[in-house]
């Protein structure tokens, strides 16, 4: 299911898939491929959802490297509140001011946790 949703155009659907894939990785040691896909998604909020639902003990060496790289590259994000597409540099939605993804903080918390 997650693998199918992660290739859809809708970033909200991909965010749900990222949560589901990360949860399955944590709770059942499920396949990491959907998590890897979420960590390199074209929407920073999708990446952030995966990061916030993983735990340090769910990471192997490959996942750790992908977690470290999750903030690399300029990736925009769609606001869940109003649907606006925001530029990568935006820390809050340019329309409704909802807080944006905090990739660097969540990476640090996951790896230092």
Secondary structure, DSSP 8 states (H G I E B T S, - for coil): -HHHHTTSS-HHHHHHHHHHHHHHHHHH---SHHHHHHHT-SSHHHHHHHHHH--GGG--HHHHHHHHHTT-S---EE-TTT--EE-TT-SB-TTT--B---HHHHHHHHHH-
